Structures are given as C-alpha cells and as structure tokens.
C-alpha cells in the first residue's frame, strides 16, 4: 500500500525537526541543530579520542586538545559526526513522537556541520504503519443471490 509523503515541522531550543512520512512505513527526520549542541559534541568527541590514545609525557586521556586535533584529525572528525547524531536523535524523537520499529535500522546522513551554524542531518528509519480509521456506517450490505440446488446439480457433483 503506497501513500503520498507528508511533512510537518516542530522546534525546540537546540533542535528543529521536519518529519517526512514516506511510503512503506519509512520516516525521514530532517534535523537542524544549534551551534551549542555541535560545540558540545565536538568537546565530547575530542575527549573520547583522547581516552583511546596516549602521548609521551601525558597520562592516557589527559593530552591537550590541540595535540589530539593535530595528530588524529580523522578520528576526531568521525567521532564528532557520530556524537552529533547521538545527541540530536533523542531530541528529534522526543519531538517527532514516532516509534522506531527496529533500532538497528536507523541511519543518518550528516549534510553539513560547523561550530558557528550548527548541523543539518537526515535520519531515516522504519516505523509502525499508520492504520486508517474506518467508519462502519459508510458500508452497505447488498443481498447475495443464493443459487438453488436441485437434483441435477447434486447428481453432477456426485
């Protein structure tokens, strides 16, 4: 059953969500986050990468941010993307109030991100189907003609 896509938009302090309902129970959430959420996600990403690497002269996880950014820019960037998505998804779901059918099927696409402008993401997942309401008063029964069965029909069936 294919339905036309529909959209709606809601906004809270850090996150703006546009909900697009696609055919086959698919939902796309277009999420725009504030710059404060992106900056906080960057700090968390740097700390997480810092805990995984060690530098001479520093305890594990205690190296300065500048050194971590200089030595591991790719790891920080990928962890930053994941941390932005992890922070934005619960806020978006709280606004969307749409149940996720399978948590492993949630995917995200980070369109753009910056410390000044925030981030734009698109989350895609499968949800429960929307069951339409049916008014039984709109249905009218039509009489069904009953075929008469005689001796000839019985003999043919035997």
Long-range contacts (C-beta under 8 A, 24 or more apart in sequence): 3-130, 10-95, 10-96, 11-95, 12-91, 12-94, 12-95, 14-91, 15-88, 15-91, 15-92, 15-95, 17-92, 17-95, 17-96, 19-96, 19-98, 21-130, 25-101, 25-126, 25-127, 25-128, 25-129, 26-124, 26-125, 26-126, 26-127, 27-96, 27-98, 27-124, 27-125, 27-126, 27-127, 28-122, 28-123, 28-124, 29-92, 29-93, 29-96, 29-122, 29-123, 29-124, 30-120, 30-121, 30-122, 31-88, 31-89, 31-92, 31-119, 31-120, 31-121, 31-122, 31-123, 32-118, 32-119, 32-120, 33-84, 33-87, 33-88, 33-118, 33-119, 33-120, 33-121, 34-118, 35-114, 35-115, 35-116, 35-117, 35-118, 37-84, 37-87, 37-88, 37-118, 37-119, 38-84, 38-113, 38-114, 38-115, 38-118, 38-119, 39-115, 40-87, 41-80, 41-83, 41-84, 41-86, 41-87, 42-80, 42-83, 42-115, 44-83, 45-76, 45-79, 45-80, 45-82, 45-83, 46-76, 48-79, 48-83, 49-75, 49-76, 49-79, 80-113, 81-110, 81-113, 84-110, 84-113, 84-119, 84-121, 85-110, 85-121, 85-123, 88-119, 88-121, 89-123, 92-123, 98-127, 99-127, 99-128, 100-125, 100-126, 100-127, 101-125, 101-126, 101-127, 101-128, 102-126
